[in-house]
Amino acid sequence: MRLLLILRAAVCLEVGLIVTFSQSHSIQVGLLALTSFGVGYAMVSVFTSLLQRKKLAELDSVVITALALIVGLAAANTPVDQDHLWFRLLVVGWGLLSGGYDLFKARKLGFKTPRGKEYSVSAVLALALGLLYLLIQLDEVGSVGFFGAYMILCAVHFGISAASETSPKA
């Protein structure tokens, strides 16, 4: 679990830095970031599952991994004439579905357990992202900028979770 959190933090940090240090906060940069995130998230999940080959991956982790890969590939294949709308829809979908997944995991593990609390924080971040994009009409720069900020927040959260003594060691 610790290795998974470290690698997810690295993916989120990389994507957040791409957005932050890009001279242009265009939708194309956002789509590149979303593609990098979705594919990177899925690859990290598969890689850590293969390392722990003694354990069969839980069905719910397979679902969230597939969702990340679908979002990443959909971002990579976005139609040029619908890029801003499509980017927003993908971010809304990711935010609400992954937030729902994290909330499910928090409830399953217990909201008061250390891992349950970590999933609760992830759920709040993801649901806030999805609701922001769903309820507020953001311009191109705001859309990409908020996604980059979400990535940095997730990187910090995953990094702290991995470094905390309450996280189970991988």
C-alpha positions in Angstrom: 0.0 0.0 0.0 2.8 2.4 0.8 4.5 1.9 -2.6 1.1 2.5 -4.3 0.7 5.8 -2.5 4.3 6.9 -3.2 3.8 6.1 -6.9 0.4 7.8 -7.1 1.9 10.9 -5.4 4.7 10.9 -8.0 2.2 10.7 -10.9 0.1 13.5 -9.4 3.1 15.6 -8.7 4.4 15.2 -12.3 1.0 16.1 -13.8 0.6 19.1 -11.4 4.0 20.4 -12.3 3.3 20.0 -16.1 0.2 22.3 -15.6 1.9 24.7 -13.2 5.0 25.3 -15.2 3.3 25.3 -18.6 3.4 28.7 -20.2 -0.1 28.1 -21.7 -3.0 26.8 -19.7 -4.8 25.8 -22.8 -7.2 22.9 -23.0 -4.5 21.0 -25.0 -2.3 21.2 -21.9 -5.2 20.1 -19.7 -5.9 17.1 -22.0 -2.2 16.1 -22.0 -2.3 16.4 -18.2 -5.5 14.3 -17.9 -4.0 11.7 -20.3 -0.8 11.5 -18.3 -2.7 11.2 -15.1 -5.2 8.6 -16.2 -2.7 6.4 -17.9 -0.1 6.9 -15.2 -2.6 6.1 -12.4 -3.6 2.9 -14.1 0.0 1.8 -14.8 0.9 2.4 -11.2 -2.1 0.4 -10.0 -1.3 -2.5 -12.3 2.4 -2.4 -11.5 1.9 -2.6 -7.7 -0.7 -5.3 -8.2 1.9 -7.3 -10.2 4.4 -6.8 -7.4 2.0 -8.3 -4.9 1.1 -11.2 -7.1 0.5 -13.3 -4.0 -2.7 -11.3 -3.5 -5.5 -11.1 -6.0 -6.5 -7.6 -6.7 -9.9 -6.6 -5.2 -12.6 -6.0 -7.7 -13.2 -2.4 -6.6 -9.5 -1.6 -7.3 -9.8 -3.1 -10.8 -12.8 -0.9 -11.4 -11.1 2.4 -10.4 -8.0 1.4 -12.4 -10.1 0.8 -15.5 -11.9 4.1 -14.9 -8.5 5.9 -14.8 -7.4 4.3 -18.0 -10.6 5.1 -19.7 -10.4 8.7 -18.7 -6.8 8.9 -19.8 -7.5 7.3 -23.2 -10.6 9.4 -23.7 -8.6 12.6 -23.0 -6.0 11.4 -25.5 -8.7 10.9 -28.2 -10.7 14.1 -27.6 -12.3 15.6 -30.7 -10.7 19.0 -31.5 -14.0 20.8 -31.9 -15.3 19.6 -28.5 -12.1 19.8 -26.5 -13.2 22.2 -23.8 -16.5 20.6 -23.2 -15.0 17.1 -23.3 -12.2 18.0 -20.9 -14.8 19.3 -18.4 -17.0 16.2 -18.8 -14.0 13.9 -18.2 -12.9 15.8 -15.1 -16.5 15.8 -13.8 -16.7 12.1 -14.4 -13.4 11.4 -12.8 -14.1 13.6 -9.8 -17.5 12.2 -9.0 -16.8 8.6 -9.7 -13.4 8.4 -8.0 -14.8 10.5 -5.1 -17.6 8.0 -4.8 -15.1 5.1 -4.9 -13.0 6.7 -2.2 -16.1 7.3 -0.1 -17.1 3.6 -0.6 -13.6 2.5 0.5 -13.6 4.8 3.5 -17.0 3.4 4.6 -15.8 -0.2 4.0 -12.6 0.3 6.1 -14.4 2.5 8.7 -14.3 6.3 8.7 -12.4 6.3 12.0 -9.6 4.0 11.0 -6.4 5.6 9.7 -6.9 4.2 6.1 -10.5 5.2 6.2 -9.6 8.7 7.1 -7.1 8.8 4.2 -9.8 7.6 1.8 -12.2 10.2 3.2 -9.8 13.0 2.4 -9.3 11.7 -1.1 -13.1 11.5 -1.5 -13.5 15.1 -0.4 -10.8 16.3 -2.8 -12.2 14.4 -5.8 -15.9 15.2 -5.1 -15.0 18.9 -4.7 -13.2 18.8 -8.1 -16.2 17.1 -9.8 -18.7 19.5 -8.3 -16.6 22.5 -9.1 -16.5 21.6 -12.8 -20.1 20.6 -12.8 -21.6 23.6 -11.1 -19.3 26.5 -12.1 -18.7 27.6 -15.6 -14.9 28.0 -15.8 -12.9 29.4 -18.6 -10.1 27.5 -20.3 -7.4 28.9 -18.0 -9.4 28.2 -14.9 -10.4 24.7 -16.0 -6.8 23.7 -16.6 -5.5 25.6 -13.5 -7.9 24.0 -11.1 -7.1 20.5 -12.4 -3.4 21.3 -11.9 -4.1 22.5 -8.3 -6.1 19.3 -7.7 -3.1 17.2 -8.9 -0.8 19.0 -6.5 -3.2 18.6 -3.6 -3.5 14.9 -4.3 0.3 14.6 -4.6 0.7 16.1 -1.1 -2.1 14.0 0.3 -0.7 10.7 -1.1 2.8 11.7 0.0 1.7 12.4 3.5 -0.4 9.2 3.6 2.6 7.1 2.4 4.9 8.7 4.9 2.5 8.4 7.9 3.1 5.6 10.3 -0.5 4.6 10.1 -0.2 3.4 6.6 0.4 -0.3 6.3 3.9 -1.1 4.9 4.0 -2.7 1.5 
